[in-house]
Amino acid sequence: MNKAEKYKVIVPVCNGGEVWKECVASLLKQEVPVSDVIVIDSDSDDGSLEVSQSAGFIVHQIKKEEFNHGGTRQWAIDHAGSVDIVVFMTQDAILYNCSSISNLIESFTDSTIGCAFGRQLPRVKAGLLEAHARYFNYPVESYTRSISDKERYGIKTAFISNSFAAYRVAALKESGGFPSDIILGEDTFVAGKMLLSNWKLAYVSDAVVYHSHNYSYFEEFKRYFDIGVFHVQNNWLLKSFGKAEGEGLRYIKSEFSFTLSKNFLLMPSVFVRTVFKYAGYKLGSKENNIPVSIKRLCSMHYRFWK
């Protein structure tokens, strides 16, 4: 990135708890002035708001019902002032070292890069299956993707994660910005639009955070229900890059092999978890035929359904 270019860090927060305190501590070790960290707080009532304010971050408060994965992020960019690069984090991502952010934004020295994301390592207390998800999606080697890679990688070409990602504001504007109302996947939505506009996507393996989730079976069902909804409501992604089932099968094969080699006693859990994921995804892809009351029960982001 050109030294003259400006960047800011934006973090949506809602009752971040103890892990938000860890995230704040890791942010304060970066080379980022606290005045360049923007927190969008959604009615936190667990002390997270006070933690953000005490750190010296710029804090904007919104109502929980006003939050949307795409719309809130675009609002934050629009109110960030004159800035060239925006770095998005989630409240549960803990920066690995003091160079995590600087390593990520360094990728923008290449003027063709529209967005970039960093490597995620499993959290310290992560279980085996939780850890596999991070090892599968976040390899040791960095890479760059362009639209010409879609024949080889399909939907994975547009893979990115807003838990730790950065965007060139000019590329965002050219691609239409974050969608105003989306259930999740706002990062993939934007990455796909950028790739179709001939921008490139960078994965930066030396820009690292600790971030993973230990979902229950039903939480996996809900998460994949929402992914199914995202894909059917934004079917231009699958039409442009290819269906998601092939990547899902590759993940299942990897998870089975990984589990067999590490602890075969977890295989029944892997099988059940896979069934819940698949059922959630297929049901989500049929959301047009499901009453809103049922969709709210099946969805991890139930406030999306009005």
C-alpha positions in Angstrom: 0.0 0.0 0.0 1.2 3.5 -0.8 2.3 5.2 2.4 0.0 8.2 1.5 -3.0 6.0 1.5 -5.2 6.0 4.6 -6.9 3.1 6.2 -9.3 2.5 9.1 -10.4 -0.5 11.1 -14.1 -1.2 11.5 -15.5 -3.7 14.1 -19.2 -4.4 14.6 -19.8 -5.3 18.2 -22.7 -6.7 20.2 -22.1 -8.1 23.7 -18.6 -9.2 22.8 -17.8 -10.4 26.3 -14.4 -11.4 27.4 -13.2 -12.2 23.9 -13.9 -8.6 22.9 -11.5 -7.5 25.6 -8.9 -9.8 24.1 -9.6 -8.4 20.7 -9.2 -4.8 22.0 -5.9 -5.7 23.7 -4.6 -7.1 20.4 -5.8 -4.0 18.5 -4.0 -1.7 20.9 -0.7 -3.5 20.1 -1.0 -2.7 16.4 0.5 0.3 14.6 -3.0 1.7 14.2 -3.9 4.9 16.0 -6.9 4.3 18.3 -8.7 7.2 16.5 -8.6 5.0 13.3 -10.5 2.2 14.9 -14.3 2.5 14.5 -16.7 0.4 16.6 -20.3 0.0 15.6 -22.0 -1.1 18.8 -25.4 -2.7 18.6 -27.0 -2.1 22.0 -24.3 -3.9 24.0 -25.3 -4.3 27.7 -22.4 -6.5 29.0 -19.8 -3.7 29.3 -18.5 -4.1 25.7 -19.5 -0.5 24.9 -17.5 0.8 27.9 -14.5 -1.3 26.9 -14.5 0.2 23.4 -14.8 3.8 24.8 -12.1 3.2 27.3 -9.7 2.1 24.5 -10.2 5.4 22.8 -11.9 4.0 19.7 -14.5 6.0 17.8 -17.8 4.4 18.7 -21.1 4.7 16.9 -24.2 3.2 18.6 -27.1 1.6 16.8 -30.1 -0.5 17.8 -29.9 -4.3 17.5 -32.8 -4.3 15.0 -30.9 -1.8 12.8 -27.9 -4.1 12.3 -27.5 -5.8 8.9 -24.3 -7.6 7.8 -24.1 -5.6 4.6 -25.9 -2.4 5.3 -24.2 -1.7 8.6 -20.7 -2.1 7.1 -21.5 0.2 4.2 -22.9 2.8 6.6 -19.6 2.6 8.6 -17.6 3.1 5.4 -19.7 6.1 4.4 -19.1 7.7 7.9 -15.4 6.8 8.0 -14.3 10.0 6.3 -11.6 10.2 3.7 -10.1 6.7 3.6 -8.5 4.5 0.9 -8.6 1.1 2.7 -11.0 -0.3 5.2 -10.1 -3.3 7.4 -13.1 -5.2 8.8 -12.8 -7.5 11.9 -15.4 -9.3 14.0 -15.5 -9.0 17.7 -14.2 -12.5 18.3 -11.0 -12.3 16.1 -7.8 -11.8 18.1 -4.9 -10.5 16.2 -1.9 -12.9 16.2 0.9 -10.3 16.6 1.6 -6.6 16.2 2.1 -6.9 12.4 -1.2 -8.6 11.6 -2.9 -5.5 10.2 0.1 -4.0 8.6 0.8 -7.3 6.8 -2.7 -7.4 5.5 -2.8 -3.9 4.1 0.6 -4.3 2.6 -1.0 -6.5 -0.1 -2.6 -3.3 -1.6 0.8 -2.2 -2.9 -0.4 -4.2 -5.9 -2.8 -1.8 -7.6 -4.9 -4.6 -9.0 -5.9 -5.9 -5.6 -9.5 -5.0 -4.6 -9.8 -7.0 -1.4 -7.6 -9.1 0.8 -8.1 -11.4 3.8 -5.8 -12.9 6.4 -5.2 -16.3 7.8 -7.3 -17.7 10.7 -5.9 -20.0 13.2 -8.1 -22.0 15.6 -8.6 -20.4 19.0 -6.5 -21.8 21.8 -9.2 -24.1 23.2 -10.5 -25.3 19.8 -11.7 -28.9 19.4 -10.4 -31.1 16.6 -13.3 -30.5 14.1 -13.2 -26.8 14.8 -9.5 -26.7 14.1 -9.9 -28.6 10.8 -12.2 -26.0 9.4 -9.4 -23.4 9.8 -6.7 -25.6 8.4 -8.8 -26.5 5.4 -9.8 -22.9 4.5 -6.7 -21.0 5.5 -3.5 -22.6 4.1 0.1 -21.7 4.9 0.8 -20.3 1.4 -0.5 -16.9 0.3 -2.3 -16.6 -3.1 -4.1 -14.2 -5.5 -7.3 -14.9 -7.3 -8.8 -13.3 -10.4 -11.8 -14.0 -12.5 -9.7 -16.2 -14.8 -9.4 -18.7 -11.9 -13.1 -19.5 -11.7 -12.8 -22.5 -14.0 -10.4 -24.1 -11.6 -11.7 -23.0 -8.2 -15.4 -22.4 -8.9 -17.2 -20.6 -6.0 -14.0 -20.9 -3.9 -12.5 -18.2 -6.2 -14.6 -15.6 -4.2 -13.9 -17.1 -0.8 -13.1 -14.4 1.8 -13.9 -13.8 5.5 -14.9 -10.6 7.1 -13.5 -11.8 10.4 -10.3 -10.3 9.1 -10.5 -8.7 5.7 -9.6 -5.4 3.9 -11.1 -3.6 1.0 -9.9 -0.9 -1.4 -12.7 1.7 -1.1 -12.4 2.7 -4.8 -12.9 -0.9 -5.8 -15.9 -1.2 -3.4 -17.5 1.9 -4.9 -16.9 0.6 -8.5 -18.5 -2.7 -7.5 -21.5 -1.2 -5.9 -20.5 -1.4 -2.2 -21.9 -3.8 0.4 -25.5 -4.8 -0.1 -28.0 -2.9 2.1 -29.9 -6.0 3.3 -28.3 -9.5 3.3 -28.5 -12.4 5.8 -24.8 -13.1 5.7 -22.0 -13.6 3.1 -21.6 -9.8 2.5 -17.9 -10.5 2.1 -18.3 -13.1 -0.6 -20.9 -10.9 -2.3 -18.5 -8.0 -2.5 -15.5 -10.2 -3.5 -17.6 -11.8 -6.3 -18.6 -8.3 -7.6 -15.0 -7.2 -7.5 -13.7 -10.2 -9.4 -16.4 -9.7 -12.0 -15.1 -6.1 -12.3 -11.6 -7.5 -13.0 -10.2 -6.7 -9.5 -8.1 -9.3 -7.8 -8.5 -11.0 -4.4 -5.5 -11.7 -2.1 -5.1 -14.2 0.6 -2.3 -13.0 3.0 -1.1 -15.9 5.1 1.3 -13.8 7.3 -1.6 -11.6 8.4 -3.0 -13.8 11.1 -5.8 -13.9 13.7 -7.1 -16.4 16.1 -10.7 -17.1 15.2 -12.9 -20.2 15.2 -16.3 -21.5 16.5 -17.4 -24.6 18.3 -21.0 -24.9 16.9 -23.5 -27.4 18.2 -25.3 -29.6 15.7 -28.3 -27.3 15.6 -26.1 -24.2 15.3 -24.5 -25.9 12.3 -28.0 -26.5 10.8 -28.9 -22.8 11.4 -25.6 -21.6 9.9 -26.0 -23.7 6.8 -29.7 -22.7 6.5 -28.5 -19.1 6.3 -25.9 -20.0 3.7 -28.6 -21.7 1.6 -30.7 -18.6 1.9 -27.7 -16.4 0.8 -27.0 -18.5 -2.2 -30.6 -18.7 -3.4 -31.1 -14.9 -2.9 -27.9 -14.1 -4.7 -27.9 -16.8 -7.3 -25.8 -14.7 -9.6 -22.8 -15.9 -7.6 -23.5 -19.6 -8.4 -24.2 -18.7 -12.0 -21.0 -16.7 -12.3 -18.6 -19.0 -10.4 -20.3 -22.4 -10.1 -22.3 -24.4 -7.6 -21.3 -24.9 -3.9 -21.9 -28.6 -3.7 -18.5 -29.6 -5.2 -16.6 -27.5 -2.7 -18.7 -29.0 0.1 -17.9 -32.5 -1.0 -14.2 -31.7 -1.0 -14.5 -30.4 2.6 -16.3 -33.5 3.7 -13.6 -35.8 2.3 -10.9 -33.7 4.0 -12.7 -33.7 7.3 -13.3 -37.5 7.2 -9.6 -38.1 6.5 -8.4 -35.6 9.1 -10.7 -37.1 11.8 -9.7 -40.7 11.0 -6.0 -39.8 11.3 -6.4 -37.8 14.5 -9.3 -39.4 16.5 -11.5 -41.9 14.7 -13.9 -42.0 17.7 -15.2 -38.6 16.5 -16.4 -40.1 13.2 -20.0 -40.5 14.4 -20.0 -36.8 15.3 -18.6 -35.9 11.9 -21.3 -37.9 10.2 -24.2 -36.4 12.2 -22.7 -32.9 11.8 -22.5 -33.4 8.0 -26.2 -34.4 7.9 -27.2 -31.3 9.8 -25.2 -29.0 7.5 -26.6 -30.6 4.4 -30.2 -30.5 5.7 -29.8 -26.9 6.7 -28.4 -25.8 3.4 -31.0 -27.6 1.3 -33.9 -26.2 3.4 -32.4 -22.7 3.2 -32.3 -23.0 -0.5 -36.0 -23.5 -0.5 -36.7 -20.5 1.8 -39.3 -19.1 -0.7 -41.7 -21.8 0.3 -41.2 -21.5 4.0 -43.3 -19.3 6.4 -41.4 -16.5 8.1 -42.1 -17.9 11.5 -40.4 -21.2 10.6 -37.5 -19.3 8.9 -36.8 -17.4 12.1 -36.6 -20.7 14.0 -34.2 -22.2 11.4 -32.0 -19.2 11.1 -28.9 -18.2 13.0 -29.6 -14.6 12.0 -33.3 -14.6 12.9 -33.6 -10.7 13.0 -33.1 -10.8 9.3 -36.6 -12.1 8.9 -39.2 -9.4 9.3 
